[in-house]
């Protein structure tokens, strides 16, 4: 068993239940977070009552690292403090699993479905009916209760860091 997965009881990954799904916008001009990223409607009141601005303030006030995480051949890029890297690894490893094997978050992360687009939609597996058209291709996952975000591509992680830095200066 991977050493980091054994750390699950020693980190706060099990406490993370609010994960904001993120998509990158097609823009090349410098700007803030909202200029470069869109946030999927999550449907829970926790996301609507100031959780995102508070999480953004926390990220801006923290020294952030850019790190590479790899689990079973799948890669993501971590932006967050060094102390939360293990929690991010555990969350990534857990959410890469098929729906029946992963921990349930407050809202679906669709991380597995974004990495494995051939997987049937979660709603189709439950209802055994054709699923409605749902975009499940996300670029990032922001752990709102922690101070980190995961991206599928390094370039997106760097754009996030750069936009955060511009926000610190304004």
C-alpha positions as CSV (number, residue, x, y, z in Angstrom):
1,X,0.0,0.0,0.0
2,X,1.2,3.5,-0.9
3,X,2.7,5.3,2.1
4,X,0.6,8.4,1.6
5,X,-2.6,6.4,1.7
6,X,-1.6,5.0,5.1
7,X,-1.5,8.6,6.3
8,X,-5.3,9.0,5.8
9,X,-6.0,8.9,9.5
10,X,-3.2,11.4,10.3
11,X,-4.5,14.1,7.9
12,X,-7.8,16.0,7.6
13,X,-8.8,14.5,4.2
14,X,-11.7,12.7,5.8
15,X,-13.0,16.1,7.0
16,X,-13.1,17.6,3.5
17,X,-16.6,17.4,2.2
18,X,-17.0,20.7,0.2
19,X,-15.2,20.5,-3.1
20,X,-16.0,23.2,-5.7
21,X,-15.8,22.0,-9.3
22,X,-13.8,24.4,-11.5
23,X,-13.4,25.0,-15.3
24,X,-10.9,27.2,-17.0
25,X,-12.1,29.9,-19.3
26,X,-10.6,30.4,-22.7
27,X,-8.7,33.7,-22.2
28,X,-5.1,34.7,-22.6
29,X,-5.4,38.1,-21.0
30,X,-4.1,38.6,-17.4
31,X,-6.8,38.9,-14.8
32,X,-8.1,37.7,-11.4
33,X,-9.6,34.3,-10.5
34,X,-13.0,35.1,-11.9
35,X,-11.5,36.2,-15.2
36,X,-9.8,32.8,-15.7
37,X,-12.1,30.3,-14.0
38,X,-15.7,29.5,-13.7
39,X,-17.3,27.7,-10.8
40,X,-19.9,25.0,-11.4
41,X,-23.2,25.6,-9.6
42,X,-23.0,23.1,-6.7
43,X,-26.6,23.3,-5.3
44,X,-25.7,23.4,-1.6
45,X,-26.2,26.5,0.5
46,X,-22.7,26.2,1.9
47,X,-21.4,27.3,-1.5
48,X,-23.7,30.3,-1.5
49,X,-23.1,31.8,1.9
50,X,-19.6,33.2,1.5
51,X,-17.6,30.0,1.5
52,X,-15.8,30.7,-1.8
53,X,-14.8,34.3,-0.9
54,X,-13.6,33.1,2.6
55,X,-11.6,30.2,1.0
56,X,-10.1,32.6,-1.5
57,X,-9.0,35.0,1.3
58,X,-7.4,32.1,3.1
59,X,-5.5,31.1,-0.1
60,X,-4.3,34.7,-0.6
61,X,-3.0,34.9,3.0
62,X,-1.1,31.5,2.8
63,X,2.3,30.6,1.3
64,X,1.3,28.3,-1.5
65,X,3.3,25.6,-3.3
66,X,2.9,24.0,-6.7
67,X,3.3,20.2,-6.5
68,X,2.7,17.2,-8.7
69,X,0.5,14.3,-7.4
70,X,0.4,10.9,-9.2
71,X,-1.9,8.1,-8.2
72,X,-2.3,4.8,-10.2
73,X,-0.9,6.6,-13.3
74,X,-3.2,9.6,-13.1
75,X,-1.7,13.0,-12.5
76,X,-2.9,16.2,-10.9
77,X,-1.3,19.5,-9.9
78,X,-1.6,20.8,-6.4
79,X,-1.7,24.4,-5.3
80,X,-1.8,24.8,-1.6
81,X,0.4,24.9,1.5
82,X,2.9,22.2,2.0
83,X,1.2,21.0,5.2
84,X,-2.0,20.0,3.2
85,X,-0.3,18.0,0.4
86,X,-0.9,14.7,2.1
87,X,-4.6,15.5,2.5
88,X,-4.8,16.5,-1.1
89,X,-3.2,13.2,-2.1
90,X,-5.7,11.2,-0.1
91,X,-8.6,13.2,-1.6
92,X,-7.3,12.8,-5.1
93,X,-6.8,9.0,-4.6
94,X,-10.3,8.6,-3.1
95,X,-12.1,10.6,-5.7
96,X,-10.4,8.8,-8.6
97,X,-12.2,5.7,-7.6
98,X,-15.5,4.6,-9.2
99,X,-18.6,6.0,-7.5
100,X,-19.3,2.8,-5.6
101,X,-15.9,2.8,-4.0
102,X,-15.2,6.5,-3.2
103,X,-16.2,8.6,-0.2
104,X,-19.3,10.7,-0.7
105,X,-18.7,14.4,-0.6
106,X,-21.4,17.0,0.1
107,X,-21.8,17.3,-3.7
108,X,-20.4,15.0,-6.4
109,X,-16.8,16.0,-7.5
110,X,-17.0,14.2,-10.9
111,X,-13.2,13.9,-10.6
112,X,-13.3,10.2,-11.6
113,X,-15.7,11.0,-14.5
114,X,-13.4,13.8,-15.7
115,X,-10.3,11.5,-15.7
116,X,-12.2,8.6,-17.1
117,X,-14.9,10.0,-19.5
118,X,-15.9,6.6,-20.7
119,X,-17.3,5.8,-17.2
120,X,-21.2,5.9,-17.2
121,X,-22.7,8.9,-15.5
122,X,-23.5,8.5,-11.9
123,X,-27.1,9.2,-12.4
124,X,-27.4,6.6,-15.1
125,X,-26.0,3.9,-12.8
126,X,-28.5,4.7,-10.1
127,X,-31.6,5.2,-12.2
128,X,-30.9,2.6,-14.9
129,X,-32.4,5.1,-17.4
130,X,-30.6,7.3,-19.9
131,X,-29.0,10.2,-18.1
132,X,-29.7,13.8,-19.1
133,X,-26.8,15.6,-20.7
134,X,-24.5,16.7,-18.0
135,X,-21.1,18.3,-18.5
136,X,-18.7,16.2,-16.3
137,X,-15.4,17.5,-17.7
138,X,-13.9,19.6,-15.0
139,X,-10.4,21.1,-14.9
140,X,-10.1,21.6,-11.2
141,X,-11.4,20.8,-7.7
142,X,-11.1,23.4,-4.9
143,X,-11.2,21.9,-1.4
144,X,-13.2,24.8,0.3
145,X,-12.6,23.7,3.9
146,X,-8.9,23.3,3.3
147,X,-6.5,25.7,1.5
148,X,-5.8,23.8,-1.7
149,X,-7.0,23.2,-5.2
150,X,-6.2,20.4,-7.6
151,X,-5.9,20.8,-11.4
152,X,-5.6,18.3,-14.2
153,X,-3.0,20.4,-16.0
154,X,0.0,22.2,-14.7
155,X,-0.7,25.2,-16.9
156,X,-4.1,25.7,-15.1
157,X,-2.4,25.5,-11.7
158,X,0.1,28.2,-12.7
159,X,-2.7,30.4,-14.0
160,X,-4.5,30.1,-10.6
161,X,-1.3,31.0,-8.8
162,X,-0.7,34.0,-11.1
163,X,-4.3,35.2,-10.7
164,X,-4.0,34.9,-6.9
165,X,-0.8,36.9,-6.9
166,X,-2.6,39.7,-9.0
167,X,-5.4,39.6,-6.4
168,X,-2.9,40.1,-3.5
169,X,-1.5,43.2,-5.2
170,X,-4.8,44.8,-5.9
